[in-house]
Amino acid sequence: MNRPFATVEDIQRLYRPLTAAEQARAEDLLPLVSDEIRILGRDHGKDIDAAIAKDSAYESVVKIVTCDVTFRILRQNTEGDAMSQESQSALGYSWSGTFAVAGGGIANSILNNDLKKLGLLRQRMGSEYIWQGYQGSV
C-alpha cells in the first residue's frame, strides 16, 4: 500500500479534534481513500503521485481532498440508517426518507466536486471539419 496523502493530524487541524475511535478509524481510512484517489487519477489518465512531485500546490489540493473525503466518511452514522431527511404522515400513512450516502462506501464519498479540485473532471470541447477537401487537423 502506498503512502497516504494526509494524516490524522491534518484532519484534526482542518476540522476538529477526533475521538480515539475516530482517530483509529481515520488511520484505517486514509490509505484506502488515498489509493482510491490514485485509481481515479489513473482512470482519468493522470498519475497523482507524479503530479504531486512536480507541484507542491497540487500536493496541498490532494491533501485537502483526502481530508474532506475521510472526514465525510467519519461523519456518516455507522449506527443504523444514515438518514439525512425523513418525513411521515398519518391516517393514509405515508413515509419517505433520503439516505445521506446512498450505497455508502469510499467510492460514493468522493464527489464530482472533489474530482474537479483534482483536475480529473473537466469539460472537454472538440470540433471536426465536415466539408471535403480539408486535410489539416484541428
N, C-alpha and C positions, 0 to 999 in steps of 0.2 A: 504494500500500500504506500502511496506517495505521501509526501509531507502535506498536512492541511494548510489551507490558505489563511487561516485565522486561528486564534487561541481562545480559550475560555476567558482569559483576562481581557482580550479585545471585546468580547461580547459584554462583559461587565462594565468596561469603560464606556462603551457606546450606549448601553441601555440601562441596566440596573444591576445591583448585586444579586447573584444567584444563590438559591438554597443549595445545600450539599447534594441533594438528589438531582437538582437541575444541573449542577456542575458535572456530576458523574454522567448524566445523560448527554450533556453538551460534548464532553470528552469523546463519547462514542459516536456522536452525530457528525462532528466536524470533519473527520477523514472521509466519511461517506458522502457528505454534501460536497466536499472538495472534489472527490472523484467523479461525482455526478456532473459537476460543472466542467471538469476536464472532458468527459464523454460528450456532453452537449457541444463543447467547443470543437471537438473532433468531428462531430456530425455536421457542424456548420463550416468546416474547413479551416478552423483556427486552432493553433497549438497555444493553449492558455499559458503553459509554463514558459514557452519561448517568448511570448508577448510580455510576460512579467519581467523576464530577464532583460528585455530591451527598454522597458519603460516603467519607472518607479511609480508614476501616476496611475498607470493601469493596474499595478500591484495593489494600490490603495483601493481602487474600484472593486477589484476581485475580492479583497478582504471585506469590504462593506457588504457586498452581495452575499458572501458566505455567512457573515454575521446575521444579516437580515433573514436569510432562509433558515438558519439554525434557530434563531430566536422565534421565528414564526412557528416552527415545529414545536419548540418548547412551550409556547403559549397555548398550543392545542390541548384541550382537555382530554386526558387519557382515561378518565373515569366516565364511563357511559358514552352517550352520543354527544358529538360536538355540534350542538345546535347553535346557529347564530341568530335565528329568528323562529318563533313558533306562534301560531295563533289557533285558538279553539273557539267554538261557539256551542250553543246548547239547543235543546228541542230537536231541531232537524239534524243534529250532530254533524259537525264538520271539524276537521283537524288538518292543519298543514304546518310544515316545518321546513326550514332550509338548513342544510348542514354547512358548517364553516368551510370544510375542505371535503368536497365530495370525493370519496375514494381514498383520501388521505395519502400518506407516504411522502417521501422526499421529492420524487419527480413532480408530484402535484403541488408541492410547496414552492417550486421555482416558477415564478410568474413571468409573463411576457415582458413586464417592465424590467425585471432582473436581466433577461436576455438582451434587452435594448441597452441597458447600462454596460453590459459586457461587449457590446458591439456585435452580437451574434444575430440579432433580428433587425434587419434594416429593409426599408422599402427599396426595391430594385426597379430600374427602368431600363428598357431596351427599345430598340427600333429596328426596323428592317425595311430596306428599299424594295418596293414591289414591282417597279417597272423593269422591263427587259433592257439589257444593254449596260446596266451599271455594273462595273467589275470591282469597285472599291469596297472597303469594309467600313462599317460604322464605328 
